[in-house]
Protein backbone atom coordinates (compact mmCIF):
# COMPACT_ATOMS: atom_id res chain seq x y z
CA UNK A 1 0.00 0.00 0.00
CA UNK A 2 1.34 3.44 -0.92
CA UNK A 3 1.85 5.86 1.93
CA UNK A 4 0.32 9.31 1.69
CA UNK A 5 2.35 12.51 1.97
CA UNK A 6 1.17 13.03 5.53
CA UNK A 7 2.77 9.76 6.53
CA UNK A 8 6.17 10.63 5.10
CA UNK A 9 9.23 12.13 6.73
CA UNK A 10 10.92 14.39 4.18
CA UNK A 11 14.30 16.13 4.46
CA UNK A 12 14.99 18.99 2.03
CA UNK A 13 18.60 20.15 1.87
CA UNK A 14 18.91 23.60 0.34
CA UNK A 15 15.44 24.92 1.13
CA UNK A 16 16.60 28.53 1.40
CA UNK A 17 16.27 29.24 -2.32
CA UNK A 18 15.59 27.85 -5.77
CA UNK A 19 14.20 24.37 -6.25
CA UNK A 20 14.60 23.45 -2.57
CA UNK A 21 12.53 26.44 -1.51
CA UNK A 22 9.86 25.60 -4.10
CA UNK A 23 9.66 22.02 -2.81
CA UNK A 24 9.43 23.25 0.80
CA UNK A 25 6.65 25.68 -0.12
CA UNK A 26 4.73 22.92 -1.90
CA UNK A 27 5.01 20.75 1.20
CA UNK A 28 3.85 23.73 3.28
CA UNK A 29 0.78 24.05 1.07
CA UNK A 30 0.07 20.33 1.45
CA UNK A 31 0.56 20.63 5.21
CA UNK A 32 -2.08 23.37 5.34
CA UNK A 33 -4.52 20.72 4.24
CA UNK A 34 -3.46 18.47 7.10
CA UNK A 35 -0.78 16.50 5.26
CA UNK A 36 2.96 16.52 5.06
CA UNK A 37 5.95 16.95 7.25
CA UNK A 38 9.45 18.05 6.38
CA UNK A 39 12.78 19.17 7.68
CA UNK A 40 14.00 22.12 5.65
CA UNK A 41 17.76 22.34 6.02
CA UNK A 42 19.58 25.43 4.91
CA UNK A 43 22.51 27.68 5.55
CA UNK A 44 21.80 30.01 8.43
CA UNK A 45 18.84 27.93 9.50
CA UNK A 46 16.22 29.89 7.60
CA UNK A 47 14.04 29.16 4.64
CA UNK A 48 12.17 32.23 3.40
CA UNK A 49 8.45 31.60 3.40
CA UNK A 50 8.71 28.28 5.22
CA UNK A 51 7.13 28.60 8.63
CA UNK A 52 9.17 26.64 11.16
CA UNK A 53 6.62 27.21 13.90
CA UNK A 54 4.10 25.07 12.05
CA UNK A 55 3.96 21.49 13.23
CA UNK A 56 4.89 20.18 9.78
CA UNK A 57 8.44 21.51 9.63
CA UNK A 58 11.61 22.30 11.49
CA UNK A 59 14.46 24.37 10.09
CA UNK A 60 17.97 23.12 10.82
CA UNK A 61 21.15 25.15 10.14
CA UNK A 62 23.50 23.17 7.94
CA UNK A 63 26.98 23.31 6.47
CA UNK A 64 26.63 20.71 3.71
CA UNK A 65 30.39 20.36 3.37
CA UNK A 66 30.81 19.56 7.08
CA UNK A 67 30.40 15.89 7.97
CA UNK A 68 29.49 16.67 11.60
CA UNK A 69 26.87 19.21 10.50
CA UNK A 70 25.30 16.77 8.04
CA UNK A 71 25.20 13.99 10.65
CA UNK A 72 23.63 16.37 13.18
CA UNK A 73 20.92 17.24 10.64
CA UNK A 74 20.28 13.58 9.86
CA UNK A 75 20.07 12.66 13.55
CA UNK A 76 17.75 15.57 14.39
CA UNK A 77 15.56 14.93 11.36
CA UNK A 78 15.37 11.20 12.01
CA UNK A 79 14.31 11.78 15.62
CA UNK A 80 11.83 14.57 14.84
CA UNK A 81 10.25 12.78 11.88
CA UNK A 82 10.38 9.36 13.57
CA UNK A 83 12.13 8.10 10.45
CA UNK A 84 13.19 9.62 7.16
CA UNK A 85 11.31 8.35 4.10
CA UNK A 86 12.56 10.82 1.50
CA UNK A 87 15.73 12.91 1.38
CA UNK A 88 15.98 15.64 -1.26
CA UNK A 89 19.36 17.25 -1.97
CA UNK A 90 18.94 20.57 -3.76
CA UNK A 91 21.78 22.66 -2.32
CA UNK A 92 23.98 23.93 -5.11
CA UNK A 93 26.30 26.76 -6.04
CA UNK A 94 26.78 28.09 -9.55
CA UNK A 95 29.98 29.88 -10.48
CA UNK A 96 29.67 31.85 -13.70
CA UNK A 97 32.08 33.99 -15.64
CA UNK A 98 35.35 33.71 -17.44
CA UNK A 99 37.16 30.80 -15.84
CA UNK A 100 40.41 32.75 -15.61
CA UNK A 101 38.56 35.50 -13.69
CA UNK A 102 36.81 33.27 -11.14
CA UNK A 103 38.52 33.40 -7.73
CA UNK A 104 39.74 30.04 -6.43
CA UNK A 105 37.62 30.55 -3.29
CA UNK A 106 34.42 30.56 -5.40
CA UNK A 107 35.46 27.38 -7.19
CA UNK A 108 36.28 25.78 -3.83
CA UNK A 109 32.86 26.76 -2.45
CA UNK A 110 31.13 25.27 -5.50
CA UNK A 111 33.05 21.98 -5.15
CA UNK A 112 32.42 21.87 -1.39
CA UNK A 113 28.68 22.38 -1.86
CA UNK A 114 27.96 20.56 -5.12
CA UNK A 115 30.27 17.57 -4.75
CA UNK A 116 31.29 17.08 -1.13
CA UNK A 117 27.97 18.31 0.28
CA UNK A 118 25.82 16.15 -1.96
CA UNK A 119 28.03 13.14 -1.23
CA UNK A 120 27.93 13.63 2.56
CA UNK A 121 24.16 14.22 2.54
CA UNK A 122 23.56 11.19 0.31
CA UNK A 123 25.66 8.98 2.59
CA UNK A 124 23.77 10.19 5.68
CA UNK A 125 20.44 9.48 3.99
CA UNK A 126 21.46 6.08 2.64
CA UNK A 127 22.74 4.96 6.05
CA UNK A 128 19.34 5.70 7.57
CA UNK A 129 17.48 4.09 4.67
CA UNK A 130 19.56 0.96 5.14
CA UNK A 131 18.62 0.85 8.83
CA UNK A 132 14.93 1.34 7.94
CA UNK A 133 14.94 -1.00 4.98
CA UNK A 134 13.56 1.65 2.62
CA UNK A 135 13.82 5.24 1.49
CA UNK A 136 13.96 7.56 -1.49
CA UNK A 137 16.97 9.73 -2.29
CA UNK A 138 16.58 12.57 -4.78
CA UNK A 139 19.70 14.44 -5.92
CA UNK A 140 19.38 17.58 -7.99
CA UNK A 141 22.78 18.61 -9.25
CA UNK A 142 24.01 21.96 -10.42
CA UNK A 143 26.56 23.22 -12.90
CA UNK A 144 29.93 23.46 -11.20
CA UNK A 145 31.49 26.22 -13.29
CA UNK A 146 30.13 27.99 -16.33
CA UNK A 147 32.89 29.56 -18.34
CA UNK A 148 33.08 31.72 -21.42
CA UNK A 149 36.82 31.28 -21.73
CA UNK A 150 38.07 30.14 -25.12
CA UNK A 151 40.61 27.41 -24.71
CA UNK A 152 42.44 28.15 -27.96
CA UNK A 153 42.79 31.36 -29.93
CA UNK A 154 41.08 31.45 -33.29
CA UNK A 155 43.30 30.31 -36.16
CA UNK A 156 41.27 32.21 -38.73
N, CA, C and O atoms as a DFTB+ gen file, in Angstrom:
624 C
 N C O
     1  1       0.838      -1.184       0.000
     2  2       0.000       0.000       0.000
     3  2       0.883       1.248       0.000
     4  3       1.838       1.336       0.772
     5  1       0.567       2.203      -0.857
     6  2       1.341       3.440      -0.924
     7  2       1.005       4.318       0.267
     8  3      -0.151       4.428       0.675
     9  1       2.040       4.939       0.815
    10  2       1.845       5.862       1.928
    11  2       1.509       7.235       1.379
    12  3       2.004       7.623       0.321
    13  1       0.683       7.960       2.081
    14  2       0.315       9.312       1.693
    15  2       1.377      10.289       2.176
    16  3       2.181       9.960       3.047
    17  1       1.377      11.489       1.609
    18  2       2.352      12.512       1.969
    19  2       2.377      12.754       3.467
    20  3       3.450      12.940       4.042
    21  1       1.236      12.756       4.101
    22  2       1.167      13.027       5.525
    23  2       1.840      11.990       6.388
    24  3       2.117      12.229       7.563
    25  1       2.107      10.825       5.799
    26  2       2.775       9.756       6.529
    27  2       4.276       9.738       6.287
    28  3       4.977       8.874       6.813
    29  1       4.766      10.660       5.516
    30  2       6.174      10.633       5.104
    31  2       7.015      11.638       5.861
    32  3       6.573      12.749       6.156
    33  1       8.227      11.231       6.167
    34  2       9.226      12.127       6.732
    35  2      10.151      12.575       5.612
    36  3      10.850      11.752       5.021
    37  1      10.163      13.860       5.315
    38  2      10.922      14.389       4.184
    39  2      11.980      15.360       4.677
    40  3      11.689      16.246       5.480
    41  1      13.212      15.195       4.196
    42  2      14.296      16.135       4.460
    43  2      14.592      16.854       3.150
    44  3      14.778      16.217       2.113
    45  1      14.635      18.184       3.200
    46  2      14.992      18.987       2.027
    47  2      16.270      19.743       2.373
    48  3      16.273      20.586       3.269
    49  1      17.336      19.445       1.673
    50  2      18.602      20.147       1.874
    51  2      18.683      21.243       0.810
    52  3      18.602      20.968      -0.387
    53  1      18.842      22.482       1.264
    54  2      18.914      23.602       0.337
    55  2      17.583      24.300       0.159
    56  3      17.273      24.784      -0.930
    57  1      16.795      24.354       1.219
    58  2      15.444      24.921       1.132
    59  2      15.419      26.438       1.239
    60  3      14.342      27.030       1.312
    61  1      16.583      27.079       1.251
    62  2      16.598      28.534       1.401
    63  2      16.343      29.265       0.092
    64  3      16.011      30.450       0.101
    65  1      16.494      28.568      -1.039
    66  2      16.268      29.240      -2.320
    67  2      16.057      28.204      -3.416
    68  3      16.228      27.004      -3.203
    69  1      15.688      28.687      -4.576
    70  2      15.594      27.855      -5.767
    71  2      14.633      26.696      -5.653
    72  3      13.551      26.815      -5.079
    73  1      15.048      25.566      -6.212
    74  2      14.200      24.375      -6.252
    75  2      13.871      23.880      -4.852
    76  3      12.736      23.480      -4.590
    77  1      14.843      23.902      -3.950
    78  2      14.600      23.448      -2.574
    79  2      13.518      24.264      -1.896
    80  3      12.658      23.711      -1.211
    81  1      13.555      25.567      -2.078
    82  2      12.529      26.442      -1.507
    83  2      11.167      26.129      -2.117
    84  3      10.164      26.076      -1.404
    85  1      11.125      25.922      -3.424
    86  2       9.862      25.604      -4.100
    87  2       9.275      24.300      -3.562
    88  3       8.069      24.206      -3.338
    89  1      10.123      23.301      -3.357
    90  2       9.662      22.021      -2.809
    91  2       9.124      22.233      -1.394
    92  3       8.056      21.725      -1.050
    93  1       9.868      22.986      -0.572
    94  2       9.428      23.248       0.804
    95  2       8.088      23.977       0.821
    96  3       7.224      23.664       1.640
    97  1       7.912      24.938      -0.065
    98  2       6.647      25.681      -0.118
    99  2       5.494      24.791      -0.572
   100  3       4.369      24.943      -0.096
   101  1       5.763      23.867      -1.488
   102  2       4.732      22.916      -1.905
   103  2       4.335      22.008      -0.748
   104  3       3.155      21.712      -0.560
   105  1       5.324      21.566       0.029
   106  2       5.012      20.752       1.202
   107  2       4.239      21.570       2.236
   108  3       3.349      21.049       2.908
   109  1       4.582      22.854       2.360
   110  2       3.848      23.726       3.282
   111  2       2.392      23.836       2.858
   112  3       1.495      23.802       3.701
   113  1       2.154      23.967       1.570
   114  2       0.781      24.049       1.068
   115  2       0.026      22.752       1.343
   116  3      -1.147      22.776       1.714
   117  1       0.702      21.624       1.161
   118  2       0.074      20.334       1.452
   119  2      -0.210      20.199       2.940
   120  3      -1.239      19.655       3.342
   121  1       0.725      20.706       3.762
   122  2       0.558      20.629       5.213
   123  2      -0.633      21.450       5.676
   124  3      -1.286      21.099       6.659
   125  1      -0.922      22.538       4.976
   126  2      -2.078      23.371       5.342
   127  2      -3.368      22.581       5.234
   128  3      -4.348      22.876       5.917
   129  1      -3.359      21.583       4.376
   130  2      -4.521      20.715       4.237
   131  2      -4.467      19.523       5.169
   132  3      -5.262      18.594       5.033
   133  1      -3.546      19.537       6.109
   134  2      -3.461      18.469       7.099
   135  2      -2.488      17.366       6.743
   136  3      -2.428      16.352       7.440
   137  1      -1.719      17.539       5.668
   138  2      -0.784      16.497       5.257
   139  2       0.629      17.051       5.210
   140  3       0.838      18.257       5.086
   141  1       1.574      16.164       5.309
   142  2       2.962      16.525       5.064
   143  2       3.763      16.897       6.280
   144  3       3.261      17.518       7.216
   145  1       4.998      16.515       6.251
   146  2       5.951      16.952       7.254
   147  2       7.318      16.976       6.608
   148  3       7.617      16.148       5.747
   149  1       8.142      17.908       7.010
   150  2       9.446      18.047       6.377
   151  2      10.439      18.672       7.328
   152  3      10.070      19.353       8.284
   153  1      11.687      18.432       7.053
   154  2      12.776      19.165       7.681
   155  2      13.407      19.965       6.554
   156  3      13.920      19.385       5.598
   157  1      13.375      21.270       6.653
   158  2      14.003      22.121       5.647
   159  2      15.366      22.522       6.184
   160  3      15.455      23.241       7.179
   161  1      16.407      22.072       5.548
   162  2      17.759      22.342       6.022
   163  2      18.421      23.364       5.125
   164  3      18.451      23.206       3.905
   165  1      18.947      24.406       5.726
   166  2      19.577      25.427       4.911
   167  2      20.612      26.203       5.678
   168  3      20.621      26.214       6.908
   169  1      21.483      26.854       4.937
   170  2      22.513      27.684       5.552
   171  2      21.856      28.766       6.387
   172  3      20.903      29.405       5.940
   173  1      22.345      28.972       7.571
   174  2      21.802      30.012       8.434
   175  2      20.520      29.608       9.131
   176  3      19.990      30.359       9.950
   177  1      20.021      28.431       8.813
   178  2      18.838      27.927       9.498
   179  2      17.557      28.643       9.157
   180  3      16.636      28.663       9.974
   181  1      17.463      29.236       7.977
   182  2      16.221      29.886       7.601
   183  2      15.826      29.461       6.204
   184  3      16.676      29.160       5.366
   185  1      14.562      29.441       5.968
   186  2      14.039      29.163       4.640
   187  2      12.900      30.149       4.421
   188  3      11.811      29.983       4.971
   189  1      13.154      31.170       3.620
   190  2      12.171      32.229       3.405
   191  2      10.820      31.636       3.018
   192  3      10.723      30.823       2.099
   193  1       9.801      32.051       3.724
   194  2       8.454      31.602       3.398
   195  2       8.068      30.271       4.000
   196  3       6.899      29.890       3.944
   197  1       9.011      29.556       4.570
   198  2       8.709      28.282       5.218
   199  2       8.566      28.559       6.704
   200  3       9.499      29.051       7.340
   201  1       7.427      28.251       7.249
   202  2       7.128      28.601       8.629
   203  2       7.534      27.479       9.570
   204  3       6.855      26.457       9.663
   205  1       8.640      27.677      10.264
   206  2       9.167      26.640      11.156
   207  2       8.273      26.408      12.360
   208  3       8.318      25.335      12.962
   209  1       7.455      27.402      12.724
   210  2       6.617      27.214      13.903
   211  2       5.437      26.289      13.645
   212  3       4.783      25.830      14.581
   213  1       5.168      26.019      12.380
   214  2       4.098      25.074      12.046
   215  2       4.544      23.674      12.457
   216  3       5.740      23.385      12.489
   217  1       3.616      22.833      12.762
   218  2       3.962      21.492      13.229
   219  2       4.540      20.610      12.129
   220  3       5.083      19.544      12.419
   221  1       4.433      21.029      10.884
   222  2       4.888      20.179       9.784
   223  2       6.381      20.287       9.512
   224  3       6.937      19.432       8.822
   225  1       7.050      21.319      10.035
   226  2       8.442      21.512       9.633
   227  2       9.315      22.006      10.766
   228  3       8.855      22.678      11.689
   229  1      10.586      21.657      10.674
   230  2      11.611      22.299      11.489
   231  2      12.687      22.787      10.515
   232  3      12.873      22.213       9.443
   233  1      13.372      23.823      10.892
   234  2      14.457      24.369      10.094
   235  2      15.756      24.101      10.848
   236  3      15.874      24.441      12.025
   237  1      16.721      23.498      10.181
   238  2      17.972      23.123      10.822
   239  2      19.137      23.792      10.089
   240  3      19.288      23.604       8.881
   241  1      19.964      24.572      10.800
   242  2      21.146      25.146      10.144
   243  2      22.061      24.027       9.652
   244  3      22.179      22.984      10.296
   245  1      22.703      24.249       8.512
   246  2      23.502      23.173       7.936
   247  2      24.670      23.718       7.130
   248  3      24.522      24.652       6.342
   249  1      25.828      23.119       7.343
   250  2      26.982      23.312       6.475
   251  2      27.120      22.010       5.710
   252  3      27.642      21.033       6.247
   253  1      26.658      21.975       4.452
   254  2      26.625      20.707       3.711
   255  2      27.995      20.090       3.511
   256  3      28.103      18.880       3.311
   257  1      29.042      20.896       3.563
   258  2      30.387      20.364       3.367
   259  2      31.032      19.904       4.677
   260  3      32.187      19.480       4.684
   261  1      30.289      19.986       5.781
   262  2      30.808      19.560       7.076
   263  2      30.150      18.260       7.521
   264  3      28.945      18.217       7.766
   265  1      30.942      17.211       7.623
   266  2      30.403      15.892       7.973
   267  2      29.634      15.920       9.293
   268  3      28.569      15.312       9.395
   269  1      30.154      16.612      10.296
   270  2      29.487      16.669      11.601
   271  2      28.151      17.404      11.485
   272  3      27.169      17.007      12.114
   273  1      28.109      18.461      10.695
   274  2      26.874      19.213      10.500
   275  2      25.808      18.369       9.793
   276  3      24.636      18.396      10.168
   277  1      26.222      17.629       8.780
   278  2      25.295      16.765       8.043
   279  2      24.761      15.659       8.948
   280  3      23.565      15.367       8.932
   281  1      25.640      15.045       9.734
   282  2      25.202      13.986      10.648
   283  2      24.252      14.539      11.713
   284  3      23.291      13.870      12.091
   285  1      24.515      15.750      12.195
   286  2      23.626      16.368      13.181
   287  2      22.247      16.599      12.572
   288  3      21.233      16.346      13.223
   289  1      22.201      17.076      11.333
   290  2      20.921      17.245      10.641
   291  2      20.200      15.912      10.534
   292  3      19.021      15.809      10.872
   293  1      20.910      14.890      10.063
   294  2      20.282      13.583       9.864
   295  2      19.749      13.017      11.173
   296  3      18.650      12.464      11.210
   297  1      20.521      13.153      12.246
   298  2      20.073      12.658      13.549
   299  2      18.843      13.421      14.041
   300  3      17.877      12.818      14.508
   301  1      18.886      14.755      13.931
   302  2      17.749      15.572      14.388
   303  2      16.508      15.294      13.550
   304  3      15.407      15.170      14.085
   305  1      16.686      15.198      12.246
   306  2      15.556      14.926      11.357
   307  2      14.963      13.551      11.627
   308  3      13.745      13.393      11.697
   309  1      15.826      12.569      11.776
   310  2      15.370      11.205      12.015
   311  2      14.551      11.116      13.304
   312  3      13.514      10.454      13.348
   313  1      15.028      11.788      14.346
   314  2      14.307      11.781      15.624
   315  2      12.989      12.538      15.515
   316  3      11.952      12.055      15.972
   317  1      13.028      13.732      14.907
   318  2      11.827      14.569      14.845
   319  2      10.753      13.955      13.950
   320  3       9.563      14.013      14.260
   321  1      11.191      13.365      12.832
   322  2      10.249      12.777      11.881
   323  2       9.859      11.342      12.252
   324  3       8.939      10.770      11.666
   325  1      10.561      10.771      13.225
   326  2      10.379       9.360      13.574
   327  2      10.643       8.489      12.351
   328  3       9.906       7.545      12.067
   329  1      11.703       8.829      11.642
   330  2      12.127       8.097      10.454
   331  2      12.081       8.973       9.216
   332  3      11.134       9.731       9.007
   333  1      13.112       8.858       8.405
   334  2      13.191       9.621       7.156
   335  2      12.791       8.706       6.009
   336  3      13.395       7.653       5.802
   337  1      11.775       9.112       5.270
   338  2      11.314       8.347       4.105
   339  2      11.924       8.871       2.809
   340  3      12.259       8.100       1.910
   341  1      12.062      10.193       2.726
   342  2      12.559      10.824       1.503
   343  2      13.565      11.896       1.871
   344  3      13.327      12.695       2.776
   345  1      14.685      11.914       1.173
   346  2      15.727      12.913       1.376
   347  2      15.966      13.577       0.027
   348  3      16.271      12.904      -0.958
   349  1      15.828      14.896      -0.013
   350  2      15.982      15.636      -1.264
   351  2      17.165      16.591      -1.135
   352  3      17.138      17.510      -0.317
   353  1      18.194      16.376      -1.935
   354  2      19.364      17.253      -1.965
   355  2      19.203      18.261      -3.100
   356  3      19.216      17.891      -4.275
   357  1      19.052      19.533      -2.742
   358  2      18.936      20.573      -3.761
   359  2      19.966      21.683      -3.589
   360  3      20.018      22.605      -4.403
   361  1      20.783      21.608      -2.546
   362  2      21.784      22.657      -2.319
   363  2      22.773      22.658      -3.482
   364  3      23.274      21.608      -3.885
   365  1      23.043      23.828      -4.008
   366  2      23.985      23.928      -5.109
   367  2      24.478      25.350      -5.284
   368  3      23.779      26.312      -4.968
   369  1      25.681      25.463      -5.787
   370  2      26.303      26.755      -6.035
   371  2      26.721      26.803      -7.497
   372  3      27.346      25.871      -8.003
   373  1      26.377      27.884      -8.166
   374  2      26.781      28.093      -9.552
   375  2      27.838      29.176      -9.588
   376  3      27.663      30.249      -9.011
   377  1      28.933      28.891     -10.268
   378  2      29.981      29.878     -10.480
   379  2      29.967      30.197     -11.968
   380  3      30.153      29.308     -12.799
   381  1      29.747      31.459     -12.303
   382  2      29.671      31.854     -13.705
   383  2      30.686      32.941     -13.998
   384  3      31.045      33.728     -13.122
   385  1      31.138      32.974     -15.222
   386  2      32.079      33.986     -15.640
   387  2      33.238      33.371     -16.393
   388  3      33.291      32.160     -16.612
   389  1      34.148      34.211     -16.778
   390  2      35.353      33.711     -17.441
   391  2      36.161      32.913     -16.432
   392  3      36.486      33.413     -15.356
   393  1      36.479      31.694     -16.771
   394  2      37.162      30.804     -15.839
   395  2      38.430      31.437     -15.270
   396  3      38.728      31.274     -14.087
   397  1      39.165      32.148     -16.095
   398  2      40.405      32.751     -15.614
   399  2      40.145      33.895     -14.641
   400  3      41.062      34.325     -13.941
   401  1      38.911      34.396     -14.584
   402  2      38.560      35.499     -13.690
   403  2      37.890      35.047     -12.396
   404  3      37.708      35.850     -11.481
   405  1      37.524      33.774     -12.313
   406  2      36.808      33.274     -11.140
   407  2      37.811      33.004     -10.014
   408  3      38.751      32.231     -10.195
   409  1      37.614      33.635      -8.855
   410  2      38.523      33.395      -7.727
   411  2      38.486      31.933      -7.272
   412  3      37.434      31.293      -7.284
   413  1      39.625      31.432      -6.879
   414  2      39.737      30.041      -6.425
   415  2      38.783      29.747      -5.274
   416  3      38.281      28.629      -5.152
   417  1      38.528      30.755      -4.423
   418  2      37.615      30.553      -3.290
   419  2      36.203      30.212      -3.774
   420  3      35.523      29.387      -3.164
   421  1      35.757      30.844      -4.871
   422  2      34.424      30.557      -5.401
   423  2      34.356      29.153      -5.980
   424  3      33.356      28.454      -5.818
   425  1      35.419      28.746      -6.654
   426  2      35.464      27.379      -7.191
   427  2      35.470      26.380      -6.041
   428  3      34.776      25.365      -6.098
   429  1      36.244      26.657      -5.003
   430  2      36.276      25.782      -3.828
   431  2      34.924      25.661      -3.158
   432  3      34.533      24.573      -2.737
   433  1      34.198      26.782      -3.052
   434  2      32.861      26.764      -2.449
   435  2      31.898      25.924      -3.284
   436  3      31.084      25.178      -2.741
   437  1      31.996      26.051      -4.617
   438  2      31.134      25.265      -5.495
   439  2      31.420      23.774      -5.349
   440  3      30.488      22.973      -5.268
   441  1      32.691      23.392      -5.314
   442  2      33.053      21.981      -5.152
   443  2      32.602      21.470      -3.780
   444  3      32.072      20.365      -3.668
   445  1      32.816      22.279      -2.741
   446  2      32.417      21.867      -1.390
   447  2      30.916      21.635      -1.302
   448  3      30.470      20.670      -0.682
   449  1      30.145      22.507      -1.914
   450  2      28.683      22.377      -1.859
   451  2      28.172      21.302      -2.805
   452  3      27.446      20.398      -2.393
   453  1      28.552      21.403      -4.076
   454  2      27.964      20.559      -5.117
   455  2      28.473      19.130      -5.126
   456  3      27.743      18.220      -5.518
   457  1      29.700      18.915      -4.705
   458  2      30.266      17.568      -4.746
   459  2      30.350      16.972      -3.341
   460  3      29.736      15.944      -3.056
   461  1      31.107      17.620      -2.477
   462  2      31.286      17.084      -1.127
   463  2      29.960      17.095      -0.372
   464  3      29.596      16.102       0.258
   465  1      29.245      18.203      -0.431
   466  2      27.975      18.307       0.281
   467  2      26.963      17.274      -0.164
   468  3      26.340      16.614       0.668
   469  1      26.791      17.125      -1.479
   470  2      25.822      16.145      -1.960
   471  2      26.243      14.733      -1.572
   472  3      25.398      13.899      -1.248
   473  1      27.540      14.463      -1.603
   474  2      28.028      13.139      -1.225
   475  2      27.786      12.862       0.255
   476  3      27.284      11.796       0.613
   477  1      28.142      13.819       1.120
   478  2      27.928      13.630       2.562
   479  2      26.445      13.467       2.889
   480  3      26.070      12.596       3.674
   481  1      25.609      14.303       2.289
   482  2      24.164      14.216       2.544
   483  2      23.597      12.894       2.031
   484  3      22.771      12.272       2.699
   485  1      24.032      12.467       0.856
   486  2      23.561      11.192       0.306
   487  2      23.970      10.032       1.205
   488  3      23.170       9.131       1.456
   489  1      25.200      10.047       1.688
   490  2      25.662       8.980       2.586
   491  2      24.858       8.946       3.882
   492  3      24.508       7.872       4.370
   493  1      24.562      10.129       4.443
   494  2      23.765      10.193       5.675
   495  2      22.370       9.625       5.440
   496  3      21.845       8.880       6.268
   497  1      21.775       9.984       4.305
   498  2      20.435       9.478       3.986
   499  2      20.458       7.972       3.765
   500  3      19.629       7.247       4.313
   501  1      21.404       7.506       2.965
   502  2      21.459       6.080       2.644
   503  2      21.715       5.213       3.877
   504  3      21.194       4.102       3.970
   505  1      22.502       5.707       4.809
   506  2      22.744       4.960       6.049
   507  2      21.437       4.765       6.814
   508  3      21.181       3.688       7.352
   509  1      20.617       5.804       6.861
   510  2      19.343       5.703       7.575
   511  2      18.337       4.849       6.804
   512  3      17.546       4.125       7.408
   513  1      18.366       4.931       5.478
   514  2      17.482       4.089       4.670
   515  2      17.841       2.621       4.846
   516  3      16.960       1.763       4.898
   517  1      19.124       2.335       4.935
   518  2      19.562       0.958       5.136
   519  2      19.064       0.417       6.474
   520  3      18.629      -0.731       6.565
   521  1      19.130       1.258       7.518
   522  2      18.624       0.847       8.829
   523  2      17.121       0.601       8.778
   524  3      16.631      -0.348       9.391
   525  1      16.382       1.442       8.057
   526  2      14.926       1.337       7.941
   527  2      14.486       0.240       6.996
   528  3      13.414      -0.344       7.158
   529  1      15.326      -0.035       6.003
   530  2      14.944      -1.000       4.979
   531  2      14.260      -0.366       3.786
   532  3      13.803      -1.070       2.887
   533  1      14.182       0.964       3.767
   534  2      13.565       1.649       2.620
   535  2      13.888       3.130       2.673
   536  3      14.361       3.645       3.686
   537  1      13.624       3.802       1.567
   538  2      13.819       5.241       1.487
   539  2      14.017       5.691       0.053
   540  3      14.357       4.898      -0.825
   541  1      13.797       6.976      -0.168
   542  2      13.959       7.559      -1.493
   543  2      14.942       8.714      -1.397
   544  3      14.764       9.627      -0.591
   545  1      15.983       8.668      -2.226
   546  2      16.974       9.729      -2.286
   547  2      16.835      10.439      -3.625
   548  3      16.859       9.807      -4.681
   549  1      16.688      11.767      -3.570
   550  2      16.579      12.574      -4.784
   551  2      17.733      13.574      -4.772
   552  3      17.842      14.392      -3.858
   553  1      18.585      13.507      -5.781
   554  2      19.696      14.441      -5.922
   555  2      19.455      15.315      -7.140
   556  3      19.251      14.822      -8.250
   557  1      19.482      16.616      -6.913
   558  2      19.376      17.581      -7.995
   559  2      20.730      18.256      -8.076
   560  3      21.128      18.960      -7.149
   561  1      21.439      18.051      -9.169
   562  2      22.783      18.614      -9.254
   563  2      22.773      19.936     -10.003
   564  3      21.805      20.300     -10.671
   565  1      23.877      20.631      -9.864
   566  2      24.014      21.958     -10.424
   567  2      25.279      22.026     -11.264
   568  3      26.173      21.192     -11.121
   569  1      25.351      23.003     -12.124
   570  2      26.558      23.218     -12.901
   571  2      27.655      23.677     -11.958
   572  3      27.434      24.565     -11.135
   573  1      28.818      23.090     -12.067
   574  2      29.929      23.462     -11.197
   575  2      30.502      24.817     -11.586
   576  3      30.562      25.724     -10.757
   577  1      30.918      24.962     -12.817
   578  2      31.492      26.222     -13.291
   579  2      31.018      26.445     -14.717
   580  3      31.113      25.551     -15.557
   581  1      30.517      27.618     -14.982
   582  2      30.128      27.989     -16.333
   583  2      31.139      29.010     -16.820
   584  3      31.305      30.069     -16.214
   585  1      31.803      28.696     -17.897
   586  2      32.893      29.555     -18.335
   587  2      32.718      29.973     -19.784
   588  3      32.258      29.199     -20.624
   589  1      33.095      31.217     -20.056
   590  2      33.077      31.720     -21.423
   591  2      34.500      31.807     -21.974
   592  3      34.725      32.433     -23.010
   593  1      35.430      31.205     -21.311
   594  2      36.823      31.284     -21.727
   595  2      37.062      30.392     -22.935
   596  3      36.687      29.219     -22.932
   597  1      37.683      30.945     -23.963
   598  2      38.073      30.141     -25.123
   599  2      39.386      29.455     -24.780
   600  3      40.330      30.080     -24.295
   601  1      39.420      28.179     -25.039
   602  2      40.608      27.412     -24.708
   603  2      41.750      27.684     -25.688
   604  3      42.918      27.680     -25.299
   605  1      41.417      27.919     -26.946
   606  2      42.444      28.152     -27.960
   607  2      42.092      29.404     -28.748
   608  3      40.919      29.649     -29.028
   609  1      43.082      30.189     -29.104
   610  2      42.786      31.356     -29.927
   611  2      42.346      30.909     -31.322
   612  3      42.720      29.838     -31.799
   613  1      41.557      31.745     -31.947
   614  2      41.083      31.454     -33.294
   615  2      42.257      31.388     -34.254
   616  3      43.177      32.202     -34.168
   617  1      42.233      30.435     -35.159
   618  2      43.297      30.315     -36.158
   619  2      42.923      30.988     -37.458
   620  3      43.702      30.982     -38.412
   621  1      41.738      31.566     -37.504
   622  2      41.268      32.212     -38.735
   623  2      42.005      33.484     -39.018
   624  3      41.729      34.148     -40.017
